[in-house]
Structures are given as C-alpha cells and as structure tokens.
Amino acid sequence: MTPTITVNAEEAAGVVALRDLLDGEVVTPGDPDWDQARRAWNLAADQHPAAVVYAESSDDVVAVVGYARDNALHVATQRTGHFANTIASFENTILVKTSRMRGLEIDPEARIARAEAGVLSEEVGRAAAEHGLAGLAGSSPDVGVVGYTLGGGLGWLARRYGLAANSVVAVELVTADGRRVRADRDTEPDLFWAVRGGGGSFGIVTAIEFRLYPVSEVYAGILFFPFERASEILNAWRRWVDDTPVELTSAGRLMQFPPVPQVPEPLRGRSFVIVEAAYIGSEAEGAALLRPLRELGPVLDTFATIPVEELRHLHMDPTEPVAGVGDGMALTDLTPETVNALVAVAGPCSGSPLVSVELHQLGGAVAEESPDHGAVGAIHAGFALFAVGMAIDPETTSFVEARVEALKAALAPWVADRGYFNFSGTPVDGESLYPPETYRGLQWVKAAYDPGELFRASHPIRPAARPA
Ligand SMILES: Cc1cc2nc3c(=O)[nH]c(=O)nc-3n(C[C@H](O)[C@H](O)[C@H](O)COP(=O)(O)OP(=O)(O)OC[C@H]3O[C@@H](n4cnc5c(N)ncnc54)[C@H](O)[C@@H]3O)c2cc1C
C-alpha cells in the first residue's frame, strides 16, 4: 500500500521559519524543487511531508529536532528512501534527509569504520577494500548504511559474521529531547541495544561505528537455470544448503527480468530459477562445494573469484530509483511442500507478475545467540523470503500486491514466529518482528527516549513504560 498524505498549507508555511536555524537546505511545498526533494528511491512512495530538510551536520539535526518538538511536529529520517513504503504517515512531519552527511573513516588497525548517516553501503565497501577489509553489506549497493544496519542487515557474509547490527560498536544519535548521545556498550547501554535492530524509532542517527572483517576476495556468482525447472532447482538448492559451511551464504530465487533497457540484453525480458552464493574461501574449495548444483546443468554460470566489494552486483539489484512493491516473511523451513506452494503462486504457469521471489539462507552466525547482540538478536528461522514486483501504474500495483499476499497466504504454514525487519516491505508495527520479550524491551527504551513519539520510523516501536 502506498501512503498518500495531503499536506496542510498552514503547516507548510510554519516550517519555513526553520530555514533560519539551519546550515542545511529546507524545501517546502511550493518550492520549485519540492517534487525532487520529497521523492524517495522507491518511486512508488508518494511522500508528502510538511518539509524536507537536507541536514549538513549533527547541529542541523539538533535544530530540526528542537524545532519539531517546540511546534508539535514529528520527524522522519531517510538516506535514500529504499524503505519509503514502510512509513505509514508523514502527517505533520519534517523529513530529514541525511544525504549530505558523508564523512567516512576507516581505522584499518582496529578494523572499525565510522560512517556518517549519509554514507552508502557501496562507499563503505570500496573504502574498506583498500585495506583488505569488508563490512557486512547487503545486496543493494546504494542503500544507506545506517538504515540497512538499524534494521538488522542481512548480507553475503552473514552466515560467517552475522547480521550487520550485531557488529556495531557505537551509535551517535540525537534523541527526542535534543541531546547528542554516543551510545555504546558502556554508555546508554539500553539505547545501544535498541538501535541495533530496532530501527529508527529512538533518535536520528548521525554516525555509526562498526566492525570490519579481513575478507578481500570471495568465490561468488550465479547459476541460471530455465524457469520451467523452478521446483527441481529450488528443491535441489534446499537439499544442498544443509551441507554448506558457514563461510557460504546463498539464495535461491525466481527471477523474471522486466523488458527494460536497464537489464542487460541476454537477460532482458527472460525468466530463470537461479542460485546465488558467496563463499569466503579458495576457488578450489568453492568449486567443490558448488559441484552438485553445477551437475544440474545451468544455462549460465558466473562463478569466479572476485574482490569482495564486487558482491554489490551479485544480486543484480537496481542501482537507479525504481517503483516497486513487495513484502517478505521468515520461514521456519523450506520443505518440498513449501516449494510446491511457492511455485504454484510465483513459478512458471502461475501468471506471476513478481520480478523476484528470493529465499535467503539463514543459519550460521545469524542464528547464534550472544549477550553482546543488539535487539535484532539471533534469527532462528531457516530462510528469509522477499517478493517484489514493479509498481508501474495503479492496476499493476494492485496486481502485484495481490500476488504477494497470495504468496504469503500460501506459505503461511511455514511462517516463523517473527519476521525480518528489513524484508518487511509494508508499514507494519515493530511488534510482529521480534520475540515478545524483545519487543517489550524495545517499548521500554522507546518510552524512556521518545515517549511522545516525535520520531516517525519504519516499523515503529510503540512506547510502553517499564513496570515499576
Ligand atoms: C533493492 C533492495 C535491496 C535490499 N537488500 C537488502 C539486503 O540484502 N539485506 C537487508 O538486510 N536489507 C535489504 N534491503 C532493505 C534495506 O536494508 C532497507 O530498505 C533499509 O532501510 C534501507 O536503508 P536506507 O537508509 O537506504 O532507506 P531509507 O528508506 O532512507 O531509510 C529506511 C528507514 O531507516 C531509518 N533510518 C534511515 N536513516 C536513519 C537515521 N540516520 N537515523 C534514524 N533512522 C534512520 C528510518 O526509519 C527510515 O524510514 C534492500 C532493499 C532494497 C530496496
């Protein structure tokens, strides 16, 4: 569902005064560049905030928060708007865009990166690679590293090194009372726990520090098979992952490439069942692991040893803004019955409009418990699913949404008891995304730091006071 909010003209006039308080730019409805300013990476999101602020610094963030508080407004934060479909409302809301806060430092000795809120995932990847290091990036090169990490961060090195949120060592943020806070395991530990997987409900993050890992090359690629072999290949992939080491993270996927110029010629307009994987290890070991799938006779095989930062292209995510709608769920397992149910709704002969239905292998470090982890904790589900289609016009959008819902209904018997934040593509409350005791803990932190719900975030956490 695409949120559409009508802006209130008086409200827009009021926020103009904000310009005097900031170094950054303030754009309001009526300004010539308003449509550009309110645009999100996901073009399906028709965002109508009261104003857009391009923050230049944490000082600007403090000023916006203070202004919003004094004027009974809310504040939402975005870097790119990849997740814009998950914001339920922009009513009375100033949208802070962090795209001008681009500082990035790498400490190769400590293996720590410090990224300001506007840094993109691929920027970290490139900078870390200069030192033979890698962050825990996801599939998309141009997501904001902060948004990705606050929601958990499931990437190609996840089964070996875990979720990105659990590698965060410090978070700098501005809280609802306008304080600048550096939260780490010793300072404001509850807040530090909550932001690592609890999303943007607790403040505006101005910078984040996280661990890097000594990975410079991976054996990675894609095996493409004819779409008609969807059931056979997904079942074979499912059996295969049982025996893969944690150094290997993979995804099984139904892919119907749209007939658009952005898709390279050999793939454009064609459909496949594919297996993507990244292995931290030698080419010989990787090739040996891959042998059972190669024996199935892929029509295209792109596996090779590549620099780790090139993983940003592995999943073939769009690198330009697109209009998409989709949703995800975590699955306890992927049995032959699950595959049948999935293929019946999204496979060949189903008339599916979905561009991608992907199943990400979990397990390994993703499922490991640790007292050092943040709120994202450990995910015990077997697989994380995400299904997406293009939102070209209202009719196509409704068709895609209906098919995503049909897919979720068909897979309901295998749904895990919690979802995965970053793959939940609609504006659901955070409650469905955590074990109950974790959600209660998040509510207590929210009540302590933002009891009036100044911040509007993806998958919001509702404040609830800790029992006396
Ligand atoms: C094509 C594509 C591929 C993806 N691949 C993966 C993947 O492989 N693994 C994975 O885990 N996720 C993946 N995601 C999900 C992605 O991680 C989330 O959409 C993430 O929120 C994107 O962050 P962003 O800042 O770019 O998005 P935005 O829409 O700009 O921000 C998303 C939310 O993050 C919060 N936020 C952002 N910046 C701040 C800040 N400075 N302070 C406080 N809160 C903030 C806000 O609540 C905001 O609503 C993918 C999404 C897309 C569209």
The ligand as a Tripos MOL2 file, in Angstrom:
@<TRIPOS>MOLECULE
LIG
   53    58     1     0     0
SMALL
NO_CHARGES

@<TRIPOS>ATOM
      1 C1         16.7280   -3.2740   -3.7410 C.3       1 LIG1
      2 C2         16.8240   -3.5130   -2.2630 C.ar      1 LIG1
      3 C3         17.7120   -4.4620   -1.7860 C.ar      1 LIG1
      4 C4         17.8220   -4.6920   -0.4110 C.ar      1 LIG1
      5 N1         18.6840   -5.6640    0.0380 N.ar      1 LIG1
      6 C5         18.7720   -5.9030    1.3650 C.ar      1 LIG1
      7 C6         19.6410   -6.9030    1.8840 C.ar      1 LIG1
      8 O1         20.3410   -7.5860    1.1300 O.2       1 LIG1
      9 N2         19.6890   -7.1090    3.2180 N.ar      1 LIG1
     10 C7         18.9500   -6.3550    4.0920 C.ar      1 LIG1
     11 O2         19.0500   -6.5550    5.3070 O.2       1 LIG1
     12 N3         18.1240   -5.3920    3.6360 N.ar      1 LIG1
     13 C8         18.0000   -5.1740    2.3100 C.ar      1 LIG1
     14 N4         17.1470   -4.2220    1.8480 N.ar      1 LIG1
     15 C9         16.3570   -3.4570    2.8020 C.3       1 LIG1
     16 C10        17.1320   -2.2090    3.2130 C.3       1 LIG1
     17 O3         18.1930   -2.5650    4.0660 O.3       1 LIG1
     18 C11        16.1950   -1.2630    3.9390 C.3       1 LIG1
     19 O4         15.2560   -0.8130    2.9900 O.3       1 LIG1
     20 C12        16.9340   -0.0990    4.5840 C.3       1 LIG1
     21 O5         16.0400    0.5560    5.4470 O.3       1 LIG1
     22 C13        17.4540    0.8690    3.5740 C.3       1 LIG1
     23 O6         18.0610    1.9470    4.2300 O.3       1 LIG1
     24 P1         18.0300    3.4090    3.5540 P.3       1 LIG1
     25 O7         18.5460    4.3660    4.5330 O.co2     1 LIG1
     26 O8         18.6650    3.3160    2.2280 O.co2     1 LIG1
     27 O9         16.4540    3.6010    3.3440 O.3       1 LIG1
     28 P2         15.5220    4.7770    3.8580 P.3       1 LIG1
     29 O10        14.1770    4.4920    3.2900 O.co2     1 LIG1
     30 O11        16.1340    6.0890    3.5620 O.co2     1 LIG1
     31 O12        15.5010    4.5710    5.4250 O.3       1 LIG1
     32 C14        14.8210    3.4590    5.9500 C.3       1 LIG1
     33 C15        14.4530    3.6900    7.3900 C.3       1 LIG1
     34 O13        15.6300    3.6430    8.1760 O.3       1 LIG1
     35 C16        15.5390    4.5630    9.2330 C.3       1 LIG1
     36 N5         16.6680    5.4890    9.0880 N.ar      1 LIG1
     37 C17        17.4140    5.7360    7.9950 C.ar      1 LIG1
     38 N6         18.4030    6.6030    8.2990 N.ar      1 LIG1
     39 C18        18.2760    6.8960    9.5930 C.ar      1 LIG1
     40 C19        18.9940    7.7260   10.5060 C.ar      1 LIG1
     41 N7         20.0660    8.4300   10.1340 N.pl3     1 LIG1
     42 N8         18.5780    7.7920   11.7970 N.ar      1 LIG1
     43 C20        17.4980    7.0790   12.2160 C.ar      1 LIG1
     44 N9         16.7830    6.2830   11.4020 N.ar      1 LIG1
     45 C21        17.1740    6.1930   10.1060 C.ar      1 LIG1
     46 C22        14.2060    5.2540    9.1360 C.3       1 LIG1
     47 O14        13.2710    4.6080    9.9860 O.3       1 LIG1
     48 C23        13.8230    5.0400    7.6830 C.3       1 LIG1
     49 O15        12.4170    5.0080    7.4940 O.3       1 LIG1
     50 C24        17.0150   -3.9640    0.4810 C.ar      1 LIG1
     51 C25        16.1090   -3.0090   -0.0030 C.ar      1 LIG1
     52 C26        16.0070   -2.7870   -1.3590 C.ar      1 LIG1
     53 C27        15.0050   -1.7850   -1.8610 C.3       1 LIG1
@<TRIPOS>BOND
     1     1     2 1
     2     2     3 ar
     3     2    52 ar
     4     3     4 ar
     5     4     5 ar
     6     4    50 ar
     7     5     6 ar
     8     6     7 ar
     9     6    13 1
    10     7     8 2
    11     7     9 ar
    12     9    10 ar
    13    10    11 2
    14    10    12 ar
    15    12    13 ar
    16    13    14 ar
    17    14    15 1
    18    14    50 ar
    19    15    16 1
    20    16    17 1
    21    16    18 1
    22    18    19 1
    23    18    20 1
    24    20    21 1
    25    20    22 1
    26    22    23 1
    27    23    24 1
    28    24    25 2
    29    24    26 1
    30    24    27 1
    31    27    28 1
    32    28    29 2
    33    28    30 1
    34    28    31 1
    35    31    32 1
    36    32    33 1
    37    33    34 1
    38    33    48 1
    39    34    35 1
    40    35    36 1
    41    35    46 1
    42    36    37 ar
    43    36    45 ar
    44    37    38 ar
    45    38    39 ar
    46    39    40 ar
    47    39    45 ar
    48    40    41 1
    49    40    42 ar
    50    42    43 ar
    51    43    44 ar
    52    44    45 ar
    53    46    47 1
    54    46    48 1
    55    48    49 1
    56    50    51 ar
    57    51    52 ar
    58    52    53 1
@<TRIPOS>SUBSTRUCTURE
     1 LIG1         1 GROUP 0 **** ****
